[in-house]
Amino acid sequence: MAAYGEYSAHGSLLMGDLGTALLIMRLAPAPAIAEIVHARINANMQLPVRELMWGMAGSMLACIAMAEMTGKPRWRANFQSQAQRLLGALLDTADGPIWVQDLYRTEAKYLGPVHGFAGNMIPLMRGWLWLSGSQRDRIAEAVARTLSTNAWRSAQGASWPSALAGDKPPFLCQYCHGAPGMVTTFADAPFTSPAFEEILLEGASSRGLQGLSRRALAFATAPVATAMRFSSYIGEQAITLGLREPEGSP
């Protein structure tokens, strides 16, 4: 990890001391710890945008957590500054809006919730009320277009590759890469459209039985209406696969 020292020293939610400081603030809040969090968040304004594990999306989630814990206005201001920078780095491409991750001395266009597009959308959706109307419109349009454009559809549902520029069907089915993480991330999105709902339902059917337990993760955060739609769908799949009997069966 010595080669990644600059990452862990500056604003990494999952690999640096930012996440640890947030935990301390939850258990034993102190002004000195709040200042550590603030310094790490501010540092991300000078570093590459990256993604949720190492970069700005993680520090934006830290802003939301600190605002909830302290009620101080500076965390909202930090979030809004970083949201503006994050959305400013969102590139329009033939494959839909996407971020380029400058990570591990390489550049890639990842899609998933840990290293890519979905992960950068997580804090934007969590901080929805702190965004302007034009920012919300940009996010809703970008999500629907990028998910639809990059989905690999088949009779077994839809899934997504780890990154763009690949010509092989996706083979990973996990949170970091593939349908489970994408469905989980966007199940409680604060926006909707027919096309968006359709692609999420296609993702929820991905790989049939293999994905059922992973997709259940989405229900923990989904609004009631969305969760009921997915529950109904998976219930139908369970009947089809012979996992349970239809209601009213003897």
MOVENDA-V828445 format. One record per backbone hydrogen bond with DSSP energy under -1.0 kcal/mol. NH is the residue of the N-H (numbers start at 1). CO is the residue of the C=O. E is the energy in kcal/mol with one decimal. If there is no record, write none. Layout:
nh:NH co:CO e:E
nh:NH co:CO e:E
//
This chain:
nh:4 co:1 e:-1.7
nh:5 co:2 e:-1.6
nh:8 co:4 e:-1.8
nh:9 co:5 e:-1.6
nh:10 co:7 e:-1.3
nh:14 co:53 e:-1.6
nh:16 co:12 e:-1.1
nh:21 co:17 e:-2.4
nh:22 co:18 e:-2.0
nh:23 co:19 e:-1.9
nh:24 co:20 e:-2.2
nh:25 co:21 e:-2.3
nh:26 co:22 e:-1.8
nh:27 co:23 e:-2.0
nh:28 co:24 e:-3.8
nh:34 co:30 e:-2.1
nh:35 co:31 e:-2.0
nh:36 co:32 e:-1.4
nh:37 co:33 e:-2.2
nh:38 co:34 e:-2.4
nh:39 co:35 e:-2.5
nh:40 co:36 e:-2.3
nh:41 co:37 e:-2.4
nh:42 co:38 e:-2.5
nh:43 co:39 e:-1.9
nh:45 co:42 e:-1.8
nh:46 co:43 e:-1.9
nh:53 co:114 e:-1.6
nh:55 co:51 e:-2.3
nh:56 co:49 e:-2.1
nh:59 co:55 e:-1.3
nh:60 co:56 e:-2.1
nh:61 co:57 e:-1.6
nh:62 co:58 e:-1.6
nh:63 co:59 e:-1.7
nh:64 co:60 e:-1.8
nh:65 co:61 e:-2.3
nh:66 co:62 e:-2.6
nh:67 co:63 e:-2.4
nh:68 co:64 e:-2.0
nh:69 co:65 e:-1.9
nh:70 co:66 e:-2.8
nh:71 co:67 e:-1.9
nh:77 co:73 e:-1.8
nh:78 co:74 e:-2.4
nh:79 co:75 e:-2.4
nh:80 co:76 e:-2.7
nh:81 co:77 e:-2.0
nh:82 co:78 e:-2.2
nh:83 co:79 e:-2.9
nh:84 co:80 e:-2.0
nh:85 co:81 e:-1.7
nh:86 co:82 e:-3.0
nh:87 co:83 e:-2.7
nh:88 co:84 e:-1.6
nh:89 co:85 e:-1.1
nh:90 co:87 e:-1.1
nh:91 co:98 e:-2.7
nh:96 co:93 e:-1.8
nh:98 co:91 e:-2.4
nh:101 co:108 e:-3.6
nh:103 co:101 e:-1.0
nh:103 co:106 e:-2.7
nh:106 co:103 e:-1.5
nh:108 co:101 e:-1.7
nh:111 co:162 e:-2.4
nh:116 co:112 e:-1.5
nh:117 co:110 e:-1.7
nh:118 co:111 e:-2.4
nh:119 co:112 e:-1.8
nh:120 co:116 e:-2.0
nh:121 co:117 e:-1.3
nh:122 co:118 e:-1.1
nh:125 co:121 e:-2.3
nh:126 co:122 e:-2.4
nh:127 co:123 e:-2.4
nh:128 co:125 e:-1.2
nh:130 co:127 e:-2.1
nh:131 co:128 e:-1.6
nh:136 co:132 e:-2.2
nh:137 co:133 e:-2.3
nh:138 co:134 e:-2.1
nh:139 co:135 e:-2.2
nh:140 co:136 e:-2.6
nh:141 co:137 e:-2.3
nh:142 co:138 e:-2.4
nh:143 co:139 e:-2.8
nh:144 co:140 e:-1.8
nh:145 co:141 e:-2.1
nh:146 co:142 e:-2.8
nh:147 co:143 e:-2.4
nh:148 co:144 e:-1.8
nh:149 co:145 e:-2.7
nh:150 co:146 e:-1.9
nh:152 co:159 e:-3.2
nh:154 co:157 e:-1.8
nh:157 co:154 e:-1.8
nh:158 co:202 e:-2.2
nh:159 co:152 e:-1.5
nh:164 co:109 e:-2.3
nh:174 co:177 e:-2.0
nh:181 co:174 e:-1.5
nh:182 co:178 e:-1.6
nh:183 co:179 e:-3.0
nh:184 co:180 e:-2.3
nh:185 co:181 e:-2.3
nh:186 co:182 e:-1.9
nh:187 co:183 e:-1.2
nh:189 co:186 e:-1.6
nh:197 co:193 e:-2.7
nh:198 co:194 e:-2.2
nh:199 co:195 e:-2.1
nh:200 co:196 e:-1.9
nh:201 co:197 e:-2.2
nh:202 co:198 e:-2.1
nh:203 co:199 e:-2.1
nh:204 co:200 e:-2.2
nh:206 co:203 e:-1.4
nh:208 co:205 e:-1.8
nh:210 co:207 e:-1.5
nh:211 co:208 e:-1.0
nh:212 co:209 e:-1.0
nh:215 co:211 e:-2.6
nh:216 co:212 e:-1.2
nh:217 co:214 e:-1.7
nh:218 co:215 e:-1.6
nh:222 co:218 e:-1.1
nh:227 co:223 e:-3.1
nh:228 co:224 e:-2.6
nh:229 co:225 e:-1.7
nh:230 co:226 e:-2.3
nh:231 co:227 e:-2.9
nh:232 co:228 e:-2.5
nh:233 co:229 e:-2.0
nh:234 co:230 e:-2.8
nh:235 co:231 e:-2.4
nh:236 co:232 e:-2.0
nh:237 co:233 e:-2.0
nh:238 co:234 e:-2.4
nh:239 co:235 e:-1.9
nh:240 co:236 e:-2.3
nh:241 co:237 e:-2.5
nh:242 co:239 e:-1.1
nh:243 co:238 e:-3.1
nh:249 co:246 e:-1.8
//
